[in-house]
Structures are given as C-alpha cells and as structure tokens.
Amino acid sequence: MLPLYFTLAAVFGYLLGSIPFGLVITKAAGLGDIRAIGSGNIGATNVLRTGRKDLALATLLLDAGKAGIALLIARAVAGDDNPYQVAIGLTAGAAAFIGHCFPVWLKFNGGKGVATFFGVLFAGVWPLGVISGITWLAVATMFRTSSLAALCAAAIAPIAALVAGFSWSEIIFSAAIAVLIFWRHSGNIARIIAGTEPRIGDKKAAAAEEAPSEPAATPEPAPVIVEPTAEPEPVAPTLPVAEEAPELAPVIEEVASEPEPIAFAPPEPEPAPPEPTPVDPTPAGSPTMIEDVAPEPEPIAHAAPEPEPVAPALAEATPEPATPAEPKPEA
C-alpha cells in the first residue's frame, strides 16, 4: 500500500505542476505565445516583459500555488496517522516542481522553477521558505540580479535544513530541488560570470536579452566626406650638433639651407655618320670596271736568305782536287 501512495503522489504532482499557467494566461489575454517573447520562458519574469504586471503576478501565484497545492493534497490523502505523511507530501511537491521545469505538454521545455520552489517550501517546510525568501530579497537588493538571488536562495535551503536539524527527507528534498534550480540556471550562471546578466529594472539589459527573438535592423553607414587637406610646409632639417655646439649654428644653417638648383647643359648631339658616296652602275662584263675593282697584285720580292759562313777549319781540311797528268807523246 505504501508504494502506491508514493506513486500516486508523484504522478498527481507532476501532472499538476506541468500546467503552463504563463502560456495559458498570455494566450487567453490575446498576447500570443509567450515563448516567442523575450527569453522564451513561460515563467512570471518573462510574462512581465509583455507589459502586463497583472498577468505576471497571476502567473507567479499560480506557479507557486500548484506545487503547494499538490503537496497539501497528497498529505491529506495519506492521513495524519500515516508515519510517511511528510515524505509523501514532499514527493508530490517535488514532482510538481519537476513537472513545471519539464512539462509533458510543451515537449519537456518549461520554466526555471523559482516560483514553484518557493511555493513548495512555504507549503511543506515553511521555516526554510522564510529563510530562502529573506535571502532572495537581500541578494536582489544588493546586486539587483534576480537569477543570482534565486541561486543563493536555493543554495541556502539545504544548508539551513542541515544546520537546524530537520529530518533527512526534508534535507534531501531541499537539496534535490536546489540542484535542479542550478541546472536550469546554467545559462544565467555563465552570464553572471561574464558580467552580462540582466539586472532588475534595467530596460537596456532586458532589450538585449530580447534581441535574439526580434533582431533590430542594421542602420546604413553614413557617407564619409573627405575634405582636402592643405599641403604641409617644408620644415628645415635640424641637426643635433647645433644644440651641442652653438658656435657652429650659423655654419650648420648655411649648410642645411636649401641648395641652389644646378643648371645642367643638355648633351651635344653626336655628328651624323657621313653619307656613302654613290657609285654609278656599270654594265655587267665591263673590263674597265673589273680592272678598277680588282687590280693585279704586285709581285712580292722575297729576299734570299744569306748563306751561313763556313768554318775555316773545314775549308783547310778539304783537299784540293788532283790535277790530271798530261799524257806523254809516243815515240
């Protein structure tokens, strides 16, 4: 019988908590789908961006009340004589909180559960609800950041339950809800660290948060007019030597002054080459032309080499030829 109580409490709490009152109220008021406005959340903070404070207040009360009503009904059904009455009521309240964050009717994409968190705490463990409420007001007043205040309020609840000696079911219940709130606020935590989280009453920050759903038109760049600037006057170069040696300043100024232009004479043109002497044409085969053009070459006289002198020794050694004897007359 006990498991049946817990099962019925969980199913009843989830179905009641998954009713998207923010979406229902804005559609009934003719404002369209609240998920197409601002951050796309179905909670009271996003409903306030429509400009209807009465609708935002009604959403806040209904989101907080549905978790508290689920918890109180589950307790009443369990009975006062049931030793698990508190645990059964907390199960229904926790299921209602989960149903608000992950509603089956909206493809499990719901709110962040801050109002539902306060509703279930005030209905189930009201001292923790008071402590968390005071924490939210203090942080919101000092830092003017709603998400930071909600995170601090959720974190203080299980710590206060542990310090004050509440039952283990109440400690586990408050700790589980705190973990879910931190999970649903992961984007807010990143913006808080980056310093871009919108502040309470800051219209510019709220407009920046709404920018993704309705991008603003990009203004056309203004034409750039470039005015003509006057040419700078030439500045005479200064030499650091003049500062160290004042007596050389006149000489330096005279040297650094603009030099006079040097006139360069244009180069004289080169003389044109002499024109070739025209040659009268001569008929082919003319002997006169051939003799004039090709004269006979003059004979070249070649000098004979002088004979080398003969050594005197060789001249003496040469025998004279013998004179033949005259023949004798016969008798």
Secondary structure, DSSP 8 states (H G I E B T S, - for coil): -HHHHHHHHHHHHHHHHT--HHHHHHHHTT---GGGSTT---SHHHHGGGT-HHHHHHHHHHHHHHHHHHHHHHHHHH-TT-TTHHHHHHHHHHHHHHHHHS-GGGTT-----HHHHHHHHHHH-HHHHHHHHHHHHHHHHHH--HHHHHHHHHHHHHHHHHHHT--HHHHHHHHHHHHHHHHHTHHHHHHHHHT----TT-HHHHHHHHTTTS-------------------------HHHHH-GGGHHHHHHHHS--------------------------TT-HHHHHHHS-----------------HHHHHHS-------------
